[in-house]
Amino acid sequence: MAGEGLRLETLRAGELGEILRSFEEAIIEADPRLSRSKEDDPAALSLVALEQGSAVLKFLVAPVAVASVTAIAGALAEGESRKLPKKAALALQKIWKIASRHNWTLSLLEQDGIRIPPKAEILPDHPVLEPDTPVVRGNTAVWGRLIRVGGAEPRAVLQLADNSYLHFSVTDEALVKTMAGFIYEDVGIEGEATWDLAGIEMIEFKATRLTAYRPGNNDVVEAFAELARICDGAWDEIDPDEFVKGLR
């Protein structure tokens, strides 16, 4: 596990317990043979070591559970958690919610002959979805205070008006450099969003452009030009006088 200020000595016991329970649940539910096993069967997963001064957990995986771990790792590496059985995906979703809340990354590492593909990770800005989750994708804009941007695989954090935090990826290196010049300032960012229709919430955002919006920018002409660009011709065929009359 990795994240700013994350160490075993700072990790809450309750959250660590939730991560361990959910990971074991995901492994058991990923394989019907394990989910049907008796409670007194040997443990599929045992925690055998915590590396001092880090957040690395070492597990002993029972031979019967290796296939489950491999399936979970493959699904995470492909970003296709919905391929897993529903209960397994729901268990991983619990882990993702903790990771998202703290901006942590949780990675599965190859060990003891269990083959783990690269990028078998739970990332704070890539939601773990359960099967059949209805989603819709489209372009949108978000506004807030830019708290953080950068990293080997660039991500950013935006503090929104309700004081919640939006964690998102920024794949364009030029955009990362531009955004870095506005750290700790209020900005507007356009991008591609994914909404969970069941919960009516945005669950993923990928930045594509920094808007011209600035709190100190009082240029009315530029503001309307930006609105016109975002509307993309939606008002071109509408007579303003007739529109206003219709509102009266």
ChimeraX attribute file (.defattr): number of C-alpha atoms within 10 A of each C-alpha:
attribute: neighborCount
match mode: 1-to-1
recipient: residues
	/A:1	17
	/A:2	16
	/A:3	14
	/A:4	9
	/A:5	10
	/A:6	16
	/A:7	16
	/A:8	18
	/A:9	11
	/A:10	11
	/A:11	12
	/A:12	11
	/A:13	11
	/A:14	9
	/A:15	13
	/A:16	14
	/A:17	11
	/A:18	16
	/A:19	19
	/A:20	17
	/A:21	15
	/A:22	20
	/A:23	20
	/A:24	22
	/A:25	21
	/A:26	26
	/A:27	27
	/A:28	23
	/A:29	22
	/A:30	26
	/A:31	20
	/A:32	11
	/A:33	11
	/A:34	17
	/A:35	15
	/A:36	10
	/A:37	11
	/A:38	8
	/A:39	8
	/A:40	6
	/A:41	8
	/A:42	11
	/A:43	14
	/A:44	19
	/A:45	21
	/A:46	14
	/A:47	11
	/A:48	10
	/A:49	11
	/A:50	13
	/A:51	10
	/A:52	11
	/A:53	11
	/A:54	14
	/A:55	18
	/A:56	17
	/A:57	15
	/A:58	14
	/A:59	15
	/A:60	14
	/A:61	21
	/A:62	13
	/A:63	11
	/A:64	14
	/A:65	19
	/A:66	18
	/A:67	16
	/A:68	23
	/A:69	24
	/A:70	19
	/A:71	18
	/A:72	26
	/A:73	25
	/A:74	22
	/A:75	19
	/A:76	25
	/A:77	19
	/A:78	14
	/A:79	18
	/A:80	16
	/A:81	25
	/A:82	18
	/A:83	20
	/A:84	24
	/A:85	16
	/A:86	17
	/A:87	18
	/A:88	26
	/A:89	26
	/A:90	22
	/A:91	23
	/A:92	26
	/A:93	20
	/A:94	18
	/A:95	23
	/A:96	26
	/A:97	17
	/A:98	16
	/A:99	23
	/A:100	20
	/A:101	14
	/A:102	16
	/A:103	21
	/A:104	21
	/A:105	17
	/A:106	18
	/A:107	19
	/A:108	20
	/A:109	16
	/A:110	13
	/A:111	12
	/A:112	8
	/A:113	7
	/A:114	14
	/A:115	15
	/A:116	19
	/A:117	17
	/A:118	15
	/A:119	16
	/A:120	21
	/A:121	23
	/A:122	26
	/A:123	23
	/A:124	26
	/A:125	24
	/A:126	18
	/A:127	19
	/A:128	24
	/A:129	23
	/A:130	21
	/A:131	17
	/A:132	9
	/A:133	12
	/A:134	12
	/A:135	16
	/A:136	11
	/A:137	13
	/A:138	10
	/A:139	14
	/A:140	15
	/A:141	17
	/A:142	17
	/A:143	17
	/A:144	21
	/A:145	19
	/A:146	23
	/A:147	18
	/A:148	18
	/A:149	21
	/A:150	16
	/A:151	10
	/A:152	5
	/A:153	9
	/A:154	15
	/A:155	19
	/A:156	22
	/A:157	20
	/A:158	26
	/A:159	18
	/A:160	15
	/A:161	10
	/A:162	7
	/A:163	10
	/A:164	11
	/A:165	19
	/A:166	23
	/A:167	25
	/A:168	24
	/A:169	22
	/A:170	22
	/A:171	14
	/A:172	12
	/A:173	12
	/A:174	10
	/A:175	14
	/A:176	22
	/A:177	12
	/A:178	12
	/A:179	21
	/A:180	16
	/A:181	10
	/A:182	16
	/A:183	17
	/A:184	14
	/A:185	15
	/A:186	18
	/A:187	20
	/A:188	19
	/A:189	20
	/A:190	18
	/A:191	18
	/A:192	14
	/A:193	19
	/A:194	18
	/A:195	17
	/A:196	16
	/A:197	13
	/A:198	9
	/A:199	11
	/A:200	9
	/A:201	11
	/A:202	15
	/A:203	20
	/A:204	19
	/A:205	25
	/A:206	22
	/A:207	23
	/A:208	18
	/A:209	17
	/A:210	18
	/A:211	15
	/A:212	14
	/A:213	16
	/A:214	14
	/A:215	9
	/A:216	7
	/A:217	10
	/A:218	10
	/A:219	10
	/A:220	9
	/A:221	9
	/A:222	13
	/A:223	15
	/A:224	11
	/A:225	13
	/A:226	15
	/A:227	12
	/A:228	14
	/A:229	11
	/A:230	15
	/A:231	11
	/A:232	10
	/A:233	10
	/A:234	10
	/A:235	10
	/A:236	10
	/A:237	7
	/A:238	10
	/A:239	9
	/A:240	11
	/A:241	8
	/A:242	9
	/A:243	10
	/A:244	9
	/A:245	8
	/A:246	8
	/A:247	6
	/A:248	5
